[in-house]
């Protein structure tokens, strides 16, 4: 492929005797991979049934190289969210983030969502993930992937990093900054990145990265971890960015990463050189600390170019507190015993009084509309909504799969944190999307189906890869299914919403009546080949 002359010249100067091996890597095809989604399935369940041979990616627990001629995006497992198609090197940052169950995690530059899905697998259905992207159009893909892969304890935002930091100061155990960058490491995989690189200088990305890192630092809890990653080779965006950050934020230090799998150490000598060239300042010890960051080179391993720095904030973890959460819970409880109008009024009055008692008078003005009947913004559900949702769950599930605790317009959600933290932010999804409220009824969301455990559904229809009804369902066709083919929970009637599954993983809903299953699979998601 044709590489920019300026890029080739710079890499030749930096790599020296390694340059020829680096340049030769561009004659090879890029490596492809997938990461099995352990939120929904286990590794053997996928490996035993995919029609091609895969090999493990050494720096992951659940990632595998796929052959160049494989088409994993055209397999039913992809539509079931059983694996995520991802470039192998891109799996390293979350592995180094080392997410543990129960933690609160922020993915600050998340779209399209591959790393957020990987984080959620580490959380194992516990904790909280706040996932964000600054570009509104990119959050559409982010939302889709959170839903497809069965992530139920996540909040999707479309916000500036500094506004998130202001709403969540010192809140997160782990923060990932997969920063916007010049993309030099992706030249082999995506030739469009070459044209982008020629238009936008690396220094413009470096300025942006500093702003993002400054905001991210404020959101990391004492004792917490911040992982910074890029898919570029430029030291301006890598070691120099980290050296400048450490100089400005001495409360952070670089955690030494073991060099294995072909990983290489960071290059403080490159950082020092480019700092001098651009007139940037950083403490000598901060520059030297970048030696313990890592680089993934395409001539040293089977993957594209990446850079990762693991940064730890000094201090001990303080108790996490969600201010004003009790007011929100009061509003939900009160709605079961009050009419809509008095509930809205009394909940708002209680909330304002609580704010005043806490000395937070500056937020009182925004408290009143939160529970207004006008259905604008985030608010607690009212009695009719809670009752409609409960009635639906009683009819269709063996247990209520999630608590309805947040409304946004006519849409109901289960939010894993107090919504008070979200007031004033651009919220795309305040939690697990449960469904839509219409006059006298509740309609379940596709996201609700995909986040269910299959034993929670009173009506199931199990599909396998050999089933003649599998592809028609994914195409949106109406299916003919005899009542005897349904798996019914004890005492359940056949008529109603049915959860269709593929090898134990939820695929979506269908509505069964008189041998016909009306297909509820979303039109935008359907099989198109």
Buried (B, 14 or more C-beta within 10 A) or exposed (E): EEBBEEBBEBBBEBBEEBBEEBBEBBEEEBBBBBBBBBBBBEBEBBEEBBEEEBEEBBBBBBBBBBEEEBEBEEBBBBBBBBBBBBBBBBBBBBBBBEBBEEBBBBBBBBBBBBBBBBBBBBBBBEBBBBBBBBEEEBBBBBBBBBBBBBBBBBBBBBBBBBBBBBBBEBBBBBBBBBBBBBBBBBBBBBEEBBEEBEEBEBBEBBEBBBEBBBBBBBBBBEEBBBBBBBBBBBBBBBBBBBBBBBBBBEEBBBBEBEEEBBBBBBBBBBBBBBBEEEEBEBBEEBBBBBBBBBBBBBBBBBBBBBBBBBBBBEEEEEEBEEBBBBBBEBBBEBBEEBEEEEBBBBBBEBBBEBBEEEEBEEBBEEBBBBBBEEEEBBBBBBBBBBBBBBEBBEBBBBEBBBBBBBBBEEBBBBBBBBBBBBBBBBBBBBBBBBBBBEEEEBBBBBBBBBBBBBEBBBBBBBBEEEBEBBBBBBEBBEBEBEEEBBBBBEEBEBEBBBBBBBBBBBBBBBBBEEEEBEBBBBEEBBBEE
